[in-house]
Amino acid sequence: MEMKELTLEKFEEASEIVEKVTQETKLIFSEYFSSLSGNKVYFKPENMQRTGAYKVRGAYYKISQLSDQEKEKGLITASAGNHAQGVAYAARLAGVKATVVMPVTTPLIKVNRTKSLGADVVLSGNVFDEACAHAYELAEEHGYTFVHPFNDLQIATGQGSIAMEIIKELPYILVPVGGGGLCTGVSTLAKLLNPKVKVIAVEPAGAACLKASLEAGKVVSVPAINTIADGTAVQTPGDKLFPYLQANVDEVITIEDSELTLSFLDMAENHKMIVENSGLLTVAALKHLDFKGKKVVSVLSGGNMDVLTMATVVQNGLILRDRIFTVSVMLPDKPGQLADVSALIAKLQGNVIKLDHNVFANVNRSAGVLLTITMETFGTEHKKQILQALEDAGYAPSAERTSRIYM
């Protein structure tokens, strides 16, 4: 396949067009992550973009290139959320009707925001690929113009405008990847502007379709998807994009869900920013870099996350960091025992947030009752101190699995 469609002239045109409707997202230097990774880390905060993600760039540029006849038919697309909002917003600005097919598992906040931007929403399928198949069926049935969320070179050109804004100074760019639209645009333009730039694609380990395709030397599908990064939960990269990804991506890093959970905490506590799980891929990847002392930019692709998901992620992150843990001890069934354990924990500055005093744990109550305590700590070392103190006091503590703290 000849790669002649993504040219510097097209990227320059797209940058000028999308500039009319996008929020300026200046780079943010991160002292915390720079210290953590040994590099000079900057964030490109597309989570602060209009509609909450970078997707409006490609959507608006794509619609600007459609003919009047194509627009009059009405638009249809499929999306897990961010592209949906980008298309809805861009279509409203262009005065075009838009229909969006979203998986039934899409977070409510993304569904409601898409509707509020004027699009008709159809819920179908459990994953993006199933929703996309239904969108193609509706396009055929009603004659709509289909706007693919990533497997479209004009979409990729619009997404690439991000690189135009960051490329001048930064030699390493980390880009989230699902279907590949953002990564294609950014990597292709980056290499056109500066061939020495290194572009690292980052995808969920539970949906690593680009890694599998690059290793196979052709587009392949992963058999199943299992990731909390719903915006990049794609089984197959775009076949129109793959030649560009082969040519311009220097490395692929895969990230486990647990790493995204911890990255959410890091961003919230150190930068006071809400970044959705797909956008956190490039934050988590900073710990995987095999070089030091370089300038690196992590593209934060979006910030559309509902509060229930936030609560779950925060809870799991605190548990993974040992800032919340659960311990059980057997106590003699006599007055004052609960007070003694509480006093010991308080002396070490543990903060009890839940407890269960079960006198029916043993058939013989005189042999002991079970006390299960969930508490907040300062981290792993603090947890170890509390467990050791309980051990030294003769309580024989047993660490338990923590669950359902805030929900």
Beta strands, then each sheet from edge to edge (+ up, - down):
strand 1: 28-30
strand 2: 40-45
strand 3: 75-78
strand 4: 98-102
strand 5: 120-123
strand 6: 145-146
strand 7: 172-176
strand 8: 198-204
strand 9: 251-255
strand 10: 295-300
strand 11: 324-331
strand 12: 351-358
strand 13: 369-376
strand 14: 398-400
sheet 1: 1+ 2- 10- 7- 8- 9-
sheet 2: 5+ 4+ 3+ 6+
sheet 3: 12+ 13- 11+ 14-
end
